[in-house]
Amino acid sequence: MTPPRGMTSFDDIYDRPDPRAYFTRLAPLEYRIPHHAQPVFRAAVAELARRRPGVPVTVVDLCCSYGINAALLNHDITLDDLYDRYTGPAAAGLAPAELAAADREFYASRRRPDAVPVVGVDVSPRAVAYAAAAGLLDAAFAENLETAPASPALAAALARGGLVTVTGGLSYVGPRTFDAVVAPSGGRAWVVAFAVRPVDYRPVADVLRRHGLATRTSERTYPQRRFTGPDERRGALERVRAAGLDPAGREAEGWYHAVLHASRPAEDWDQRGPGLAEDRD
């Protein structure tokens, strides 16, 4: 994957046999967006279940990496718990297969009664393989939908999707991927996506509109992670200003910030607001 100009590449931490390097690398940067997404995704699943009684909700997590969003959605844990687990001494001496086996027990013991099936899609075979081995994904696909259509098996899994989630991947995927992910559901899947500023979500929203989905965007922003250094900070400030956005209080303070985009069929929106719970951290 090629990040936007000036953004640090983290490709190396997605090509490991387990998530220890991922958490070790991101911990000093205080990567937080899955934490902010946790209550939003849970609220979306609950709302879908309420609006479509008797229809099981399957989540499609796009750019799922090691299954972090699935872990937080379906288990009584926090993002800080995961940082502690994968950067602590208990995991340090385990082989990847041993860690995966330990993770299966760890997550099974914390499984929520309202857990839902999760289909994971990511370009990294090793990351999705680990997420499946750890019991976080019910189906895992290492496919690049920017460059090729979905395989028949993935298309069949996507047809069951009720909610499409993504945190951060919008720096790498765009309208083509979302078209491929949403089309098999016949326009019934909701989409909840967090995108760093100043990613232009309009082309994605246009594609979703053609599938009958209306998009709303949050007014607040969510701190995603700290910049890796002065060069990345400089590049982010340039992109934010070029997009006509004000970095004061956000990127100017040394953090990437993300916004929440929620899309659903027009009849599934009401007049009370965005319709999704937003955390208050």
N, C-alpha and C positions, 0 to 999 in steps of 0.2 A: 504494500500500500504506500502511496505517496502522499504525505501530509501537505496541507496548504503551505505556500511559500512563507518561510520564517517560523513555522511551527515545528517543534522538536518531534522527531520520529521515535516511536516506541515499538517499532516492528519486532525488535529482538525479544521483548518480554512476552510476545504472543506466540512465539515459536519455541516454547519450552514444554517439557513433558508434564509440568504441573505449575500451579499458580504462585509458587514461592517468589520467583523473580519479579512477577507482576506486582505483588504487594510490597516487596522490599524496595523496588524502584519508585513506586508511587507514594509510599508512606511519607517521605520527607516533603513531598509536594502537596500533601493534604488533599489528595483526590477525594471528592465528596459527592459527586453527582449521583451515584447509586443510592446513597443515603437519602438524598432529597427525593429520589424517584420512588423509594419504597412505599410511602403512604399513598402516593398518587396512583401507582399501579394497583395496589390493593383496593383502593376505592373504585377504580375503573372496573376491576373484576367483579366486585360486589354489585356495582350499578348494572353491569351487563346481566348478571345473574337475576337481578330483580326485574329488569325489563324483559328478559327472555326466559321465563320460568320453564323448567324442564329441559332446557338446552344447555348441555355442558359447555363451560367456557374453556377453550384452549388458547393459551398464550403463545404467540410467535415472537421470540426475542431475537431481534436483528442485530448483527455484530455482537453476538453473545459472549465471545471469548470463553473464559473458564466457567461460565454459568453464574456469574455474580448476581445478576438480577433475579435469576431463578432461585438462588439461595436465599436472597432477602425477601422475595415474594412469598415463598412457601414454607419458611421456617422461622421459628422464634429466635432470631439472632439479629445483630446489628452489623453495620459495616465495620465498626471498631472491633467487634468480636472476630471478624475475619482477618483484619490486620494483625490482631494479637495471635491468632491461630497460625497464620502462615509466615510470620516473621519471628515467632518465638522458638525457644530451644526444643520444645517437644517435637516439632516437625523437622528440625534441622537435620537429624540423623537418619531420617527415613528415606528409603528408595521411593521413586515415584509410584510404583505399584503398591508399596506399603502405605503410602500416604493416601492413595485413592481408596484403599480398603478401609483405612481408618476414617476417611471422610464419609464413606457410605454409612458407617455406624453413627458418626457424629450427626449427620443430617437426618438420618432416620429417627434418632432419638428426639429431634427437635421439630419434626414435621407437624405443621399446623393442620387442624381438622378441616379447614377450608382450602387446603392445597389444591391446585389445579394442574393439569398437564401442561408442560412447556416444551415447545419445539424450538431448538436452537439453530441459528444460521450464522455462519462466520466463514471467512476465507482461510482461517488457520486450522488445518486438520488436527494438530496436536492439542490445541486449546479445546476444541469441541469434543475431541475424543476423551480428554480428561473429564470434562463436565459430564459426559455420559457415564464414564466409569465411576464417578463419584456419586451417581444417582440423582444428579440435578436436572438432567434433561430426559424427557421421555422419547425424544427423537432428536438426532443431531446430524447436521448436514454441513459439510465443508464445501461451499459453493460460492462462486463470485458472480452475483447476478448483474453486476455492471458489465460483464463481458460475455455472459452466456445465459440462455434461458434456464429456468429451473428444470432439474431432472424430473422424470415422471414421479419418482418417490417423493421428492420434495413438494411438487405441485399437489400431490394427493394430501400431504400433511398440511399444506397451506390452505387447502379447501376447508379444513376443519377449524381454521383460525378464527377466534372471536375477537382477540385483542392483539395488535402488533405493538411491540415496545422497542424503544431504542434509546440508549444513553451515550451520546458522544460520537456515534458512528457517522453522523451527518457531515463530518469533515471529509468522509471518504466515499459515501454512497449518495445517490441522488434519485431523480425521477424514474430512471429505468429500473432500479432495484425496487422501489416502492410499487411501481406498476406490476412487476412480477410477483410481489408478495401479496398484494391486495386482490388482484384479478381472480385468483382461484376461489375466493370466498363469495364472489358475485356481488361485491360492494357492501357486504354486511359486516365486515371486520372493522372495528374501531382502531384508530392509530393514536398512540401517545408517544411523543418524541421530544427529547431534550436536545437542543442544538446550541453550540456555543455562538455567541455573537462574534462576528457579523455574518455567519452563514445565512445565505438567502434561501429561505424556506419556500418562497413563492412558487418556484417550479415544481416542487414536490406537492404543494397544496393544489396546484393546477391539475396535476395528474390525479390526485385523490378526488378532486371535484368531478372529473370525468367518470369516476366510479361511483358518483353520488354522495361523496363525503364532504361535509362542510367543516372548515377548520376554524378554530378559535385559538388565540395566542395570549399567554399570560402577560400581564403588565409588569409583574415583578421579575427579577432575575435571580439565578441561583449560582453561588460560587462553585465552580467546577474543580479547579486546582490552581496552585501557584505556578507562576512562570518558572521555567528551568534556569533562566538567567537573563542578563540584560538584552541579549540579541533577540530572544523570543519575545520579551516584553516590548521591545521597540517595534518588532514586526506586528504584534497584536494591536498596538496602539495605532499604527499606520492603517491597518485594515479596518479597525473600528471607525476611525475618523473618515476614511474613504467611503464608508457606508453611510455616512451622515449621522453617526451615533456619538453620544457623549460618553467618554470613558471615565469621567469624574465619579469617584466613589466606587468604581468597579475595576476595570482594567488598569486604571491609573494607580490603584492600590496594590497591584502586583498579582492579580488573579484573572484567569479566564472566567467569564460568566456565561451562563446558558439561559435560554428561555424555553418555556414549555409550549408545545404545539399539540393540540388535541383535535382529532378529526373523527367524525361519526356521521351516519346518515342524518339528514336534516330533521327527520321526524323523531330522532333520539335526543335532540337538544331541547331544553326547555328555556324559559325566560329568566331563570334565577341567577344566571351567571355562567361561569365556565363549566359547571357541572362536575368538576373533579376536585377532590380534597387536595389542598396544597399544604405542605408542612410549614411550620412557623419558625423554624430555626433561623 
